[in-house]
Amino acid sequence: MTDLNLTELREIAEGATPGPWNLHTLRTDETHDIRGSIDDEADIVIYAECEDADAAHVATFDPPTVLALIDRLEAAEGEIIDWLFSI
């Protein structure tokens, strides 16, 4: 497993455009006016050629999701430490 720097991941997530993020598939004729094809909730649009699975992954792991995962991991780690010191 890769050593995760949770502080760095939290800073990146907190600095990103807030979510939720959504996956929008654009037709070729829509790429000239990307903002016109995205609903008003979107704060950011990244256009790049990628697989749908890749785009869905990026949209799913928006900042609120990453922050929630970090919070749960830190809480679990804290419980483990508390348990170890209670034995």
Phi and psi restraints in degrees (value plus and minus 20) as a CYANA .aco file:
   2 THR   PHI     -93.3   -53.3
   2 THR   PSI     120.0   160.0
   3 ASP   PHI     -90.5   -50.5
   3 ASP   PSI      99.2   139.2
   4 LEU   PHI    -115.1   -75.1
   4 LEU   PSI     112.5   152.5
   5 ASN   PHI    -116.3   -76.3
   5 ASN   PSI      73.0   113.0
   6 LEU   PHI     -84.0   -44.0
   6 LEU   PSI     -52.7   -12.7
   7 THR   PHI     -83.6   -43.6
   7 THR   PSI     -65.1   -25.1
   8 GLU   PHI     -85.7   -45.7
   8 GLU   PSI     -63.0   -23.0
   9 LEU   PHI     -82.6   -42.6
   9 LEU   PSI     -59.6   -19.6
  10 ARG   PHI     -83.9   -43.9
  10 ARG   PSI     -64.5   -24.5
  11 GLU   PHI     -81.4   -41.4
  11 GLU   PSI     -60.9   -20.9
  12 ILE   PHI     -84.5   -44.5
  12 ILE   PSI     -66.2   -26.2
  13 ALA   PHI     -84.5   -44.5
  13 ALA   PSI     -60.4   -20.4
  14 GLU   PHI     -89.0   -49.0
  14 GLU   PSI     -47.3    -7.3
  15 GLY   PHI    -105.7   -65.7
  15 GLY   PSI     -31.0     9.0
  16 ALA   PHI    -101.8   -61.8
  16 ALA   PSI     144.7   184.7
  17 THR   PHI     -81.5   -41.5
  17 THR   PSI     109.6   149.6
  18 PRO   PHI     -80.8   -40.8
  18 PRO   PSI     132.9   172.9
  19 GLY   PHI    -114.4   -74.4
  19 GLY   PSI    -189.0  -149.0
  20 PRO   PHI     -96.2   -56.2
  20 PRO   PSI     129.8   169.8
  21 TRP   PHI    -116.8   -76.8
  21 TRP   PSI     132.3   172.3
  22 ASN   PHI    -149.5  -109.5
  22 ASN   PSI     132.7   172.7
  23 LEU   PHI    -113.6   -73.6
  23 LEU   PSI     103.1   143.1
  24 HIS   PHI    -141.7  -101.7
  24 HIS   PSI     104.7   144.7
  25 THR   PHI    -112.9   -72.9
  25 THR   PSI     104.4   144.4
  26 LEU   PHI    -121.8   -81.8
  26 LEU   PSI     118.2   158.2
  27 ARG   PHI     -98.2   -58.2
  27 ARG   PSI     138.1   178.1
  28 THR   PHI     -73.7   -33.7
  28 THR   PSI     -59.0   -19.0
  29 ASP   PHI     -96.0   -56.0
  29 ASP   PSI     -26.4    13.6
  30 GLU   PHI    -114.6   -74.6
  30 GLU   PSI     -31.5     8.5
  31 THR   PHI     -88.7   -48.7
  31 THR   PSI     -37.8     2.2
  32 HIS   PHI     -91.9   -51.9
  32 HIS   PSI     -44.4    -4.4
  33 ASP   PHI    -154.6  -114.6
  33 ASP   PSI      52.7    92.7
  34 ILE   PHI     -79.8   -39.8
  34 ILE   PSI     -64.2   -24.2
  35 ARG   PHI     -81.6   -41.6
  35 ARG   PSI     -52.0   -12.0
  36 GLY   PHI     -89.0   -49.0
  36 GLY   PSI     -39.0     1.0
  37 SER   PHI    -122.8   -82.8
  37 SER   PSI     -18.2    21.8
  38 ILE   PHI    -128.2   -88.2
  38 ILE   PSI     116.7   156.7
  39 ASP   PHI     -89.1   -49.1
  39 ASP   PSI     147.4   187.4
  40 ASP   PHI     -85.9   -45.9
  40 ASP   PSI     -35.8     4.2
  41 GLU   PHI     -93.4   -53.4
  41 GLU   PSI     -41.7    -1.7
  42 ALA   PHI     -94.6   -54.6
  42 ALA   PSI     110.2   150.2
  43 ASP   PHI    -120.0   -80.0
  43 ASP   PSI     -37.4     2.6
  44 ILE   PHI    -166.2  -126.2
  44 ILE   PSI     123.1   163.1
  45 VAL   PHI    -150.6  -110.6
  45 VAL   PSI     105.6   145.6
  46 ILE   PHI    -135.1   -95.1
  46 ILE   PSI     100.3   140.3
  47 TYR   PHI    -128.1   -88.1
  47 TYR   PSI      99.3   139.3
  48 ALA   PHI    -175.4  -135.4
  48 ALA   PSI     130.9   170.9
  49 GLU   PHI     -95.1   -55.1
  49 GLU   PSI     102.6   142.6
  50 CYS   PHI    -177.9  -137.9
  50 CYS   PSI     146.4   186.4
  51 GLU   PHI     -92.1   -52.1
  51 GLU   PSI     129.8   169.8
  52 ASP   PHI     -77.3   -37.3
  52 ASP   PSI     -58.3   -18.3
  53 ALA   PHI     -83.6   -43.6
  53 ALA   PSI     -57.9   -17.9
  54 ASP   PHI     -86.0   -46.0
  54 ASP   PSI     -65.0   -25.0
  55 ALA   PHI     -84.5   -44.5
  55 ALA   PSI     -60.8   -20.8
  56 ALA   PHI     -83.5   -43.5
  56 ALA   PSI     -58.3   -18.3
  57 HIS   PHI     -82.3   -42.3
  57 HIS   PSI     -68.4   -28.4
  58 VAL   PHI     -82.7   -42.7
  58 VAL   PSI     -64.8   -24.8
  59 ALA   PHI     -84.9   -44.9
  59 ALA   PSI     -56.1   -16.1
  60 THR   PHI     -89.5   -49.5
  60 THR   PSI     -56.5   -16.5
  61 PHE   PHI    -114.2   -74.2
  61 PHE   PSI      36.1    76.1
  62 ASP   PHI     -94.7   -54.7
  62 ASP   PSI     148.9   188.9
  63 PRO   PHI     -73.6   -33.6
  63 PRO   PSI     -64.8   -24.8
  64 PRO   PHI     -81.7   -41.7
  64 PRO   PSI     -55.7   -15.7
  65 THR   PHI     -87.7   -47.7
  65 THR   PSI     -65.7   -25.7
  66 VAL   PHI     -82.1   -42.1
  66 VAL   PSI     -63.7   -23.7
  67 LEU   PHI     -83.6   -43.6
  67 LEU   PSI     -59.3   -19.3
  68 ALA   PHI     -84.3   -44.3
  68 ALA   PSI     -61.2   -21.2
  69 LEU   PHI     -84.3   -44.3
  69 LEU   PSI     -62.2   -22.2
  70 ILE   PHI     -83.3   -43.3
  70 ILE   PSI     -63.8   -23.8
  71 ASP   PHI     -78.3   -38.3
  71 ASP   PSI     -65.2   -25.2
  72 ARG   PHI     -85.8   -45.8
  72 ARG   PSI     -60.2   -20.2
  73 LEU   PHI     -85.0   -45.0
  73 LEU   PSI     -65.0   -25.0
  74 GLU   PHI     -84.7   -44.7
  74 GLU   PSI     -58.2   -18.2
  75 ALA   PHI     -84.5   -44.5
  75 ALA   PSI     -63.1   -23.1
  76 ALA   PHI     -84.2   -44.2
  76 ALA   PSI     -63.1   -23.1
  77 GLU   PHI     -81.3   -41.3
  77 GLU   PSI     -60.0   -20.0
  78 GLY   PHI     -84.0   -44.0
  78 GLY   PSI     -60.2   -20.2
  79 GLU   PHI     -85.0   -45.0
  79 GLU   PSI     -59.1   -19.1
  80 ILE   PHI     -84.0   -44.0
  80 ILE   PSI     -64.9   -24.9
  81 ILE   PHI     -82.2   -42.2
  81 ILE   PSI     -64.9   -24.9
  82 ASP   PHI     -79.2   -39.2
  82 ASP   PSI     -62.9   -22.9
  83 TRP   PHI     -84.2   -44.2
  83 TRP   PSI     -64.4   -24.4
  84 LEU   PHI     -81.3   -41.3
  84 LEU   PSI     -58.8   -18.8
  85 PHE   PHI     -98.8   -58.8
  85 PHE   PSI     -31.5     8.5
  86 SER   PHI    -110.4   -70.4
  86 SER   PSI     -30.3     9.7
